Amino acid sequence: MQLLLVEDDLDIQAFLKRSLTEAGYRVDTAADGKTAERLATEGKHDLLIVDLGLPDEDGMNLILRLRQLGVSAPVMILSARRSVDDRVRGLEQGGDDYLTKPFALAELLARLRNLLKRNAPGNATTCLRVLDLELDLLRREASRSGETLDLTTHEFALLEYLCRNPGRVVTRSMILDKVWGMRIQPDTNVVDVQIYRLRRKVDAEGRAPLIRTLRGVGYVLRDR
């Protein structure tokens, strides 16, 4: 597996590169956004690890730009920014997981394995359909009754998780674990907000509601 590590602290970069190499990964490194963009667009990486505090730009902007340039490899965000708003913003703008500093190396390696397994080509079908809702997993596009839905990266991931569990109740903790690969304080309303935004697009006016809320339990995608 080929990784791209974007970290401007050279001591941390050296430690992570050595640790990842010992774990069996091949690692390219960059200490700024410009170098990271060149390596990410010129090479083929299975996963990117991106620190947000880069010297020439905010790592969030780098991730968003790489997505716009067609870089589809999963992104693990590393950051000292610990607020829920920062984490949600990072995930909405193209990150696939978010790990706050300081972190344990064992946790980083476990999250990397989870992301790589989740995105392995042989582990997923290319299309999901539930009633008139369709997800193209290769193009990362969603449509309902043939009409394209304009979804953010994590709205798509959330909808994909619901489509993989049609008719099954999924709880907030299940969504946080399976969609974001992270655990947030149980009293947060992050999941409720994301479901609300997703429902406004999937169940827009004139469409039969697909996403149901079971108060105090969780959510279910109607399959009949």
Secondary structure by P-SEA (a helix, b strand, c coil): cbbbbbccaaaaaaaaaaaaaaabbbbbbbccaaaaaaaaaaccccbbbbbcccccccaaaaaaaaaaaccccbbbbbcccccaaaaaaaaaacccccccccccaaaaaaaaaaaaaaacccccccccccccbbbcccccccccccccccccaaaaaaaaaaaacccccccaaaaaaaccccccccccaaaaaaaaaaaaaccccccccccccccccbbbbbcc
